[in-house]
Amino acid sequence: MATFIEIKKAVKSFGSLQALNGVDLSVQKGEVVLIIGPSGSGKSTLLRSINRLERLDSGSITIDGESVTNEGSDIRHIRQEVGMVFQSFNLFPHLKVIDNITLSPVTVLKKGKEEALQTARRLLDKVGLSEKEHAWPDELSGGQQQRVAIARALAMNPKVMLFDEPTSALDPEMIKEVLDVMIDLAREGMTMLIVSHEMGFAKAAADRIIFMDAGQIVEEAPPETFFSSPREERTRRFLEHIL
Amino acid sequence: MTKGSGRSERDSKNPARPTINVTDGTLIPLKDEGGVLSAWNISFFGAIALLVALPLFSPDPYLRILSFVPDGLFATFSVTIISICFALIIGLFAGLGRISQRAWVNRIATVYVEIIRGIPLLVQLFYIYYALGPLLRLQGPPAAILAMSICYGAYMAEIFRAGIQAIPKGQMEAALALGMSRSSAMRMIIIPQTIRVILPPIGNEFIALLKDSSLVSILAVSDLLRRGREYASTSFRYFESYTVIALIYLVMTLFFSRLVAIMEERLRHRGNVH
């Protein structure tokens, strides 16, 4: 396995808040990495730096050898290959489900309308929402909206998927339907970085758990050892809170 | 003109449903003020009844006045509609300028809005027609349209700015994350959602502009008010002339404010909900 995402000495602050304080992380192709940590620990900032929704103060990030952090790099091209799923879904409310999914393939990748439609229908089927093709986003439940958001990101045929607390805004009974889609995706070999506290997902699909606190990576390990025998005191205290 | 366009920040009641609230002093009927005896019904149908009854029972001078003023009605509407179109174009660009990340674009747009909102429309009309008259050499109607467009463009800019800022930040982020450029995200994602939010305030501006267009009668534009004044000064029927003029303005603004209210209601049903 080759290193796919390489983050080196990432530093980012918002005013006086030090969100990232020298983070090094490399992710292999096909790896599923779960990032956990208390709020304000920098985990979302780290994720959002990967497609430059946040700009680092210093440090570097490369995806598949392409620099994200270099000012001269073609960030739009990089973003096309990095799918992102947000806590608040962010579906486009003025477009029907199917148009949410086909918009970017048609306008950004210049795909034909028919080809984009076929891909969109295949992905809707994959997330179990074929019958919602012509629904408006506000007619869907939160779980359904998030599954459409995943399909929308997948329609760009990304090489990696970023999930920023994808189930935090969902009612408990809807979490599973979203996690199931994510678990399927992980089993198909998608490279995934996920900020989430879903321990069920961690055990079912994660290759590695990363615990962040105060802008730094405190500990990382495969799920089995991470939960059974965490090395660091801070990790143990955090796990006591969420388990 | 009293306008609260500065107070049009995002409504914090429900972050998922952006609404902006730009009031400008026109009477917008509320739904729960219903009933036959609502303020709107009394004013609107009362005004129409008077406009029908007065000429019927007293054709001289009312019927004469009514047949004298329609030319002015045409001028009033031409000035209003042409001005609102230009104001929308100016407002869109100035509004985008107000939220631009380029400092100098932002500064130019903000200075424009500040200057224009700080000078009364009547003074702006005088300025363009008389003070800049030797330079611009504009006739009354084009000068009126220019002044009204520039003035209302500044108010429209604030509506566009507030409307764009009312759209949740995640919409732009989602579009960028999908590889769209900032400008196509603006065009395909943000502006279409903004239009639903700003249509009612734009309707209000239209009504305000319709009323303010009476100011152009001082620039040798034969609008509704000026036609009334012309009739009054030749016939010395001041009370009757201005009564008819006032009633016609009232019927028009009440009619359009009802339209805006209906539009607002419709938009609420198919709104910007996530």
Boltz contact constraints between the chains, C-beta under 6 A:
constraints:
  - contact:
      token1: [A, 51]
      token2: [B, 177]
      max_distance: 6.0
  - contact:
      token1: [A, 53]
      token2: [B, 173]
      max_distance: 6.0
  - contact:
      token1: [A, 76]
      token2: [B, 179]
      max_distance: 6.0
  - contact:
      token1: [A, 79]
      token2: [B, 177]
      max_distance: 6.0
  - contact:
      token1: [A, 79]
      token2: [B, 179]
      max_distance: 6.0
  - contact:
      token1: [A, 80]
      token2: [B, 179]
      max_distance: 6.0
  - contact:
      token1: [A, 84]
      token2: [B, 177]
      max_distance: 6.0
  - contact:
      token1: [A, 86]
      token2: [B, 170]
      max_distance: 6.0
  - contact:
      token1: [A, 88]
      token2: [B, 170]
      max_distance: 6.0
  - contact:
      token1: [A, 90]
      token2: [B, 170]
      max_distance: 6.0
  - contact:
      token1: [A, 90]
      token2: [B, 174]
      max_distance: 6.0
  - contact:
      token1: [A, 92]
      token2: [B, 189]
      max_distance: 6.0
  - contact:
      token1: [A, 93]
      token2: [B, 272]
      max_distance: 6.0
  - contact:
      token1: [A, 93]
      token2: [B, 274]
      max_distance: 6.0
  - contact:
      token1: [A, 94]
      token2: [B, 192]
      max_distance: 6.0
  - contact:
      token1: [A, 94]
      token2: [B, 193]
      max_distance: 6.0
  - contact:
      token1: [A, 104]
      token2: [B, 178]
      max_distance: 6.0
  - contact:
      token1: [A, 108]
      token2: [B, 179]
      max_distance: 6.0
  - contact:
      token1: [A, 108]
      token2: [B, 180]
      max_distance: 6.0
  - contact:
      token1: [A, 138]
      token2: [B, 273]
      max_distance: 6.0
